[in-house]
Amino acid sequence: MKPASPATAETIAVRIARRRRLFSPPRALALSVAGLIITGTVLLWLPMSAAEGRHTSLLDALFTATSAVCVTGLIVRDTPAHFSAFGHVVLLLLIQAGGLGYMTISTVLAAALGRSVTLQERLTLQEGLNVHGLDELLRFAFTVLKLTLAFELSGAAILALRWWSELGPEALWFGLFHAVSAFNNAGFALWSDSLMRYRGDLTVNLVVTWLVIFGGLGFFVMTELLQRGRRARLSVHTRLVLVSTGMLLAFGTVAIYLLESGNPATLGPLPEGERWLAAWFQSVTARTAGFNTLDYGAMTAPAVFLTMALMFIGASPGSTGGGVKTTTVSITVAALWATVRGDAEPHLFGRRLGADLVARAFFVSLIAFLALNGVAGLVLLSEGRDLMRTLFEVTSAFGTVGLSLGEAGAPVSLSAFFSPVGKALMILMMFIGRLGPLTLAFAVARRASVQPRLRYPEGKVLIG
């Protein structure tokens, strides 16, 4: 057999490189999420997914499927009243697949069935889980599945016991649905008022917030915490996630308590203990979960603004939540603080932060800010609604939170009153928020295959 000529070999190499760019891990992850959304849209569009006498339009089915897969929780149809039991099961499966990750599930199932996992699939799984290496990646994925089942089943059992006296055997389904929705930071509920009826219920509040927090920490952090006995100390990533999460939860709780205690429509008339419990719940869920025990439409403007800031920050990398992520904001703040102090390099926990890491953090923050405000501007242009309510809705979509200021008395999100153009923009925002700005940018960008031969001389520009 004759060896390939240099020209032929070069052509083959170019084709291979082009195929790798076309099906890069970020693009494969984006396509897998899109495929899951399309599947969910078709299932929710079926007549059997709607309750008797109800009909779901194709656009509303697409919006709901996107909200479920992107674990957002914004709704254009009243979930408990509009959808049938079959529709609720579809929503549960979409939430689980969207939160845990389509590629995680498919890869783990393939490995369990004995099929070898390709390098491309491993890279895509690495992108979805946001882990640093390919070593023992499948073992890590199985750990993710075990952790997910452990948290969801334990939470479902406690909630089912709590609701048994009210719902009877149906409490098993309600417990499972809300446990899965909470751990995956989705915010879908089977009550039209979310969890407002349980505002003072200690069991429901603690179980839901416990699931939301652990779901938002990230699987890498949870795995490392489980292996704490084998390590001399926690990694910088885990320590940063734990510290930043704790600070945000404490700050959010105290701030909401202070801002809303004088509001007669929210915390004002509540007993002292219930005030703190409600402030804690809103602080936890505002970061990406979407459940609520207070009426956000009745909140004061400062509390609404604070909630938007928490939604923008979101959860931590490799978790079921959205937002720019706690570590991104922490690195950005550390870099700014180092600049103010005149330090050569930013550092955290006795470790310096590389220039590429700082650049990625600023890139994610900037892209997220521009995308959020750009879409918000387009929604304002198409809908002509109040600025604060519109910006809150778009921020909720980007952070995959699901909170909404809504319309007075309506059991649906403000998006339900948008035109088709407005709903389409919100769908786009949820998709961007779930994938993350950096992953989406890598998915659509064409990376250079070779280093440039020409390098320009450095230019000097005044800043500030």
Buried (B, 14 or more C-beta within 10 A) or exposed (E): EEEEEEEEEEEEEEEEEEEBBEEBBBBBBBBBBBEBBBBBBBBBBBEEBBBEEBEBEEBBBBBBBBBBBBBBBBBBBBBBEBBBEBBBBBBBBBBBBBBBBBBBBBBBEBBEEEEEBEEBBBBBBBBBBBBEEEEEBBEBBBBBBEBBEEBBBBBBBBBBEBBBEEBEEEBBBBBBBBBBBBBBBBBBBBBBBBBBEBBBBEEBBBBBBBBBBBBBBBBBBBBBBEEEEEEEEBBBBBBBBBBBBEEBBEEBBBBBBEBBBEBEEBBEEBEEEBBBBBBBBBBBBBBBBBBBBBBBBBBBEEBBBBBBBBBBBBBBBBBBBBBBBBBBBBBBBBBEEBEEEEEEEBBBEEEEBEEEBBEBBBBBBEBBBEBBEEBBBBBBEBBEBEEEBBBBBBBBBBBBBBBBBBBEEBBBBBBBBBEEEBBBBBBBBBBBBBBBBBBBBBBEEEEEEEEEEEEEEEEEEEEE
